[in-house]
Amino acid sequence: VLLFSGKRKSGKDFVAEEIQSRLGLDVCTILRLSGPLKEQYAKEHGLDFRRLLDATDYKELYRQDMIRWGEERRQSSPGFFCRIVVEGVTQPVWIVSDTRRSSDVEWFRDVYGDLVQI
């Protein structure tokens, strides 16, 4: 389990995709915590989930509220988004390309122990 952390637009996805291309799709998967966050936020707020995934003005309209909402979820249920993103993953190598919160790092360390690299 490889956890990538860093600021927005710092190259985390680029590096994750490079590693995945070398290891192969059958061995390595890229997990993004922002996916389940945006999906749950869209469901609860009646928004277009697909439009929240791309880098458009639509997403920017909701960014601050989504961040606040996500933090509230993490406070009430640490690991909420982590549990969702790992469900059903079968590849032996996981790259979590957007591990920005210490609570997410702690969840992966608690659940997967020494398998986690940051």
LINFENFEN-V59646 format. One record per run of one state. SS is the DSSP state (A for helix, B for strand, O for the rest). FROM is the first residue (numbers start at 1). LEN is the number of residues. Records with the same first field share a line. If there is no record, write none. Layout:
SS=FROM-LEN + FROM-LEN
//
This chain:
O=1-1 + 4-8 + 24-4 + 32-1 + 46-3 + 54-3 + 77-3 + 87-6 + 97-5 + 116-1 + 118-1
B=2-2 + 28-4 + 93-4 + 117-1
A=12-12 + 33-13 + 49-5 + 57-20 + 80-7 + 102-14
//
